[in-house]
Amino acid sequence: MGNLNGKRAAILVEDLYQELEVWYPLLRMREEGIIVNVLGTGKKNYKSKLGYDIIVDGEVLESEGPKYDAVIIPGGYAPDILRRYDRVNIFVKNAFDSGKIISSICHGLWVCASAGILKGKTATCFFAIKDDVINAGAKYVDQEVCVDGRLVTSRKPEDLPAFMKETLKLLNC
């Protein structure tokens, strides 16, 4: 892929995260030498939809979004919890406004909608939240992966290879 050593990425988690949508990007980015921080909302560990624990590296702090080259927002039910925290929405908005990569899959686009970064963008997501994405101002497309500028979106776990390929390609620029 290129030399991604020293790049930084944050993965946002909360309880009821989708396992593959957290662990696949986490491990794939570490393979490329990217420094990855898993960030939560205040607890030390979170349980996935199937009960798997993940221990976080820290807490989402609203001002720190721009210090990361990419922010990964996995799906599951976690995004519905994450978006209730103003500091999460501000973190994502600050990263987006600073030109950082925002990669969101499945229900993760709920956070993007609450952060106010979808207006005028083309995006894909899990079909059940497409109305939310449209109402947030995005043009919805039903495809494996969608790249609009520095926003990468995908629909479901089966799309993870394409999702990570495009995310890593942008990180390599």
FILO-420944 format. One record per residue (C-alpha): residue in three letters; x, y, z. Coordinates in nm, 4 decimals, m for minus. Layout:
! residues N
<r "ALA",<X,Y,Z>> ...
//
This chain:
! residues 173
<r "MET",<0.0000,0.0000,0.0000>> <r "GLY",<0.2613,0.2644,0.0740>> <r "ASN",<0.4117,0.3982,0.3895>> <r "LEU",<0.1357,0.4715,0.6356>> <r "ASN",<0.3648,0.4533,0.9409>> <r "GLY",<0.2944,0.7454,1.1701>> <r "LYS",<m0.0544,0.8170,1.0368>> <r "ARG",<m0.3162,0.8339,1.3120>> <r "ALA",<m0.6726,0.7065,1.3168>> <r "ALA",<m0.9506,0.7036,1.5741>> <r "ILE",<m1.2231,0.4407,1.5915>> <r "LEU",<m1.5323,0.5494,1.7849>> <r "VAL",<m1.7089,0.2879,1.9992>> <r "GLU",<m1.9961,0.2543,2.2395>> <r "ASP",<m2.1920,m0.0431,2.3699>> <r "LEU",<m2.3612,m0.2599,2.1086>> <r "TYR",<m2.0990,m0.1921,1.8400>> <r "GLN",<m2.0873,m0.4221,1.5370>> <r "GLU",<m1.7888,m0.6536,1.5875>> <r "LEU",<m1.6533,m0.6776,1.2331>> <r "GLU",<m1.6971,m0.3063,1.1685>> <r "VAL",<m1.4644,m0.2284,1.4621>> <r "TRP",<m1.2126,m0.5115,1.4554>> <r "TYR",<m1.1565,m0.5386,1.0783>> <r "PRO",<m1.0573,m0.1693,1.0383>> <r "LEU",<m0.8581,m0.1766,1.3639>> <r "LEU",<m0.6468,m0.4738,1.2631>> <r "ARG",<m0.6205,m0.3745,0.8959>> <r "MET",<m0.4894,m0.0276,0.9837>> <r "ARG",<m0.2435,m0.1650,1.2394>> <r "GLU",<m0.1104,m0.3974,0.9683>> <r "GLU",<m0.0289,m0.0854,0.7669>> <r "GLY",<0.1584,0.0773,1.0567>> <r "ILE",<m0.1157,0.3283,1.1389>> <r "ILE",<m0.1409,0.4363,1.5039>> <r "VAL",<m0.5002,0.3559,1.5978>> <r "ASN",<m0.6782,0.4827,1.9074>> <r "VAL",<m1.0117,0.3305,2.0049>> <r "LEU",<m1.2137,0.6041,2.1712>> <r "GLY",<m1.5278,0.5804,2.3847>> <r "THR",<m1.7506,0.8127,2.5803>> <r "GLY",<m1.6194,0.7605,2.9315>> <r "LYS",<m1.6040,0.3928,3.0228>> <r "LYS",<m1.2921,0.1784,2.9986>> <r "ASN",<m1.4509,m0.1013,2.7974>> <r "TYR",<m1.7569,m0.1594,2.5814>> <r "LYS",<m1.9507,m0.4679,2.4772>> <r "SER",<m2.0426,m0.5498,2.1203>> <r "LYS",<m2.3836,m0.6671,2.0016>> <r "LEU",<m2.2639,m1.0236,2.0699>> <r "GLY",<m2.1008,m0.9397,2.4032>> <r "TYR",<m1.7353,m0.9054,2.2970>> <r "ASP",<m1.5353,m0.6585,2.5040>> <r "ILE",<m1.3114,m0.3900,2.3643>> <r "ILE",<m1.0896,m0.1843,2.5919>> <r "VAL",<m1.0531,0.1737,2.4738>> <r "ASP",<m0.7406,0.3861,2.4584>> <r "GLY",<m0.9202,0.6989,2.5699>> <r "GLU",<m1.2258,0.9171,2.5597>> <r "VAL",<m1.3600,1.1274,2.2744>> <r "LEU",<m1.2551,1.4869,2.3413>> <r "GLU",<m1.4233,1.7359,2.1107>> <r "SER",<m1.1097,1.9354,2.0302>> <r "GLU",<m0.8994,1.6341,1.9299>> <r "GLY",<m1.0696,1.5427,1.6012>> <r "PRO",<m0.8134,1.7268,1.3860>> <r "LYS",<m0.5181,1.5432,1.5440>> <r "TYR",<m0.6248,1.2248,1.3638>> <r "ASP",<m0.5769,1.1662,0.9919>> <r "ALA",<m0.8922,0.9524,0.9835>> <r "VAL",<m1.1957,0.8884,1.1999>> <r "ILE",<m1.3706,0.5528,1.1630>> <r "ILE",<m1.7347,0.5326,1.2704>> <r "PRO",<m1.8532,0.1697,1.2829>> <r "GLY",<m2.2139,0.0612,1.2943>> <r "GLY",<m2.4283,m0.1596,1.5092>> <r "TYR",<m2.6463,0.0198,1.7632>> <r "ALA",<m2.3468,0.2089,1.9043>> <r "PRO",<m2.3905,0.5125,1.6737>> <r "ASP",<m2.7340,0.5785,1.8214>> <r "ILE",<m2.5637,0.6121,2.1602>> <r "LEU",<m2.2554,0.7979,2.0308>> <r "ARG",<m2.4562,1.0725,1.8608>> <r "ARG",<m2.6236,1.1641,2.1907>> <r "TYR",<m2.2911,1.3100,2.3077>> <r "ASP",<m2.2273,1.6635,2.1845>> <r "ARG",<m1.8540,1.6078,2.2192>> <r "VAL",<m1.8695,1.3136,1.9753>> <r "ASN",<m2.0566,1.5199,1.7162>> <r "ILE",<m1.8178,1.8123,1.7629>> <r "PHE",<m1.5157,1.5779,1.7395>> <r "VAL",<m1.6392,1.4420,1.4050>> <r "LYS",<m1.7333,1.7886,1.2747>> <r "ASN",<m1.3943,1.9328,1.3757>> <r "ALA",<m1.2117,1.6470,1.2010>> <r "PHE",<m1.4273,1.6858,0.8899>> <r "ASP",<m1.3864,2.0639,0.8802>> <r "SER",<m1.0079,2.0178,0.9130>> <r "GLY",<m1.0006,1.8052,0.5976>> <r "LYS",<m0.9525,1.4732,0.7740>> <r "ILE",<m1.0951,1.1462,0.6429>> <r "ILE",<m1.4283,1.0379,0.7880>> <r "SER",<m1.5050,0.6718,0.7157>> <r "SER",<m1.8450,0.5550,0.8281>> <r "ILE",<m2.0178,0.2230,0.7729>> <r "CYS",<m2.3688,0.0882,0.8282>> <r "HIS",<m2.5498,0.2790,1.1061>> <r "GLY",<m2.2366,0.4900,1.1653>> <r "LEU",<m2.3842,0.7553,0.9404>> <r "TRP",<m2.6220,0.8448,1.2244>> <r "VAL",<m2.3192,1.0144,1.3841>> <r "CYS",<m2.2358,1.1899,1.0572>> <r "ALA",<m2.5950,1.3156,1.0366>> <r "SER",<m2.5868,1.4457,1.3943>> <r "ALA",<m2.2450,1.6043,1.3323>> <r "GLY",<m2.3936,1.7944,1.0378>> <r "ILE",<m2.1417,1.6789,0.7780>> <r "LEU",<m2.3682,1.5121,0.5199>> <r "LYS",<m2.5266,1.8154,0.3535>> <r "GLY",<m2.4437,1.8134,m0.0174>> <r "LYS",<m2.2555,1.4822,0.0030>> <r "THR",<m2.3246,1.1526,m0.1726>> <r "ALA",<m2.3240,0.8608,0.0702>> <r "THR",<m2.4365,0.5060,0.1274>> <r "CYS",<m2.5414,0.3333,0.4503>> <r "PHE",<m2.7469,0.0475,0.5873>> <r "PHE",<m3.0796,0.0741,0.4035>> <r "ALA",<m3.2820,0.1166,0.7240>> <r "ILE",<m3.1315,0.4602,0.7901>> <r "LYS",<m3.1272,0.5921,0.4327>> <r "ASP",<m3.4124,0.8340,0.5141>> <r "ASP",<m3.2044,0.9788,0.7994>> <r "VAL",<m2.9102,1.0245,0.5627>> <r "ILE",<m3.1320,1.1900,0.3004>> <r "ASN",<m3.2943,1.4135,0.5627>> <r "ALA",<m2.9448,1.5186,0.6736>> <r "GLY",<m2.8915,1.6559,0.3220>> <r "ALA",<m2.7036,1.3754,0.1466>> <r "LYS",<m2.7776,1.2060,m0.1820>> <r "TYR",<m2.8209,0.8363,m0.1014>> <r "VAL",<m2.6756,0.5664,m0.3271>> <r "ASP",<m2.7038,0.1911,m0.2767>> <r "GLN",<m2.3532,0.0643,m0.3474>> <r "GLU",<m2.0705,m0.1197,m0.1735>> <r "VAL",<m1.8628,0.1897,m0.1071>> <r "CYS",<m1.9033,0.5576,m0.1837>> <r "VAL",<m1.6251,0.8153,m0.1745>> <r "ASP",<m1.7193,1.1836,m0.1798>> <r "GLY",<m1.4107,1.3918,m0.1182>> <r "ARG",<m1.2723,1.2722,0.2144>> <r "LEU",<m1.5963,1.0994,0.3211>> <r "VAL",<m1.5966,0.7202,0.2768>> <r "THR",<m1.9209,0.5320,0.3394>> <r "SER",<m2.0376,0.1708,0.3118>> <r "ARG",<m2.3539,m0.0270,0.3842>> <r "LYS",<m2.2725,m0.3418,0.5845>> <r "PRO",<m1.9980,m0.5781,0.7072>> <r "GLU",<m1.9751,m0.7507,0.3685>> <r "ASP",<m1.8551,m0.4169,0.2244>> <r "LEU",<m1.5572,m0.3907,0.4629>> <r "PRO",<m1.2863,m0.4885,0.2097>> <r "ALA",<m1.3914,m0.2090,m0.0308>> <r "PHE",<m1.4490,0.0293,0.2623>> <r "MET",<m1.0970,m0.0216,0.3957>> <r "LYS",<m0.9383,m0.0189,0.0491>> <r "GLU",<m1.0793,0.3309,m0.0133>> <r "THR",<m0.9990,0.4531,0.3380>> <r "LEU",<m0.6386,0.3345,0.3101>> <r "LYS",<m0.6084,0.4850,m0.0375>> <r "LEU",<m0.7080,0.8269,0.0991>> <r "LEU",<m0.4719,0.7884,0.3953>> <r "ASN",<m0.1915,0.7186,0.1501>> <r "CYS",<m0.2401,1.0542,m0.0305>> 
//
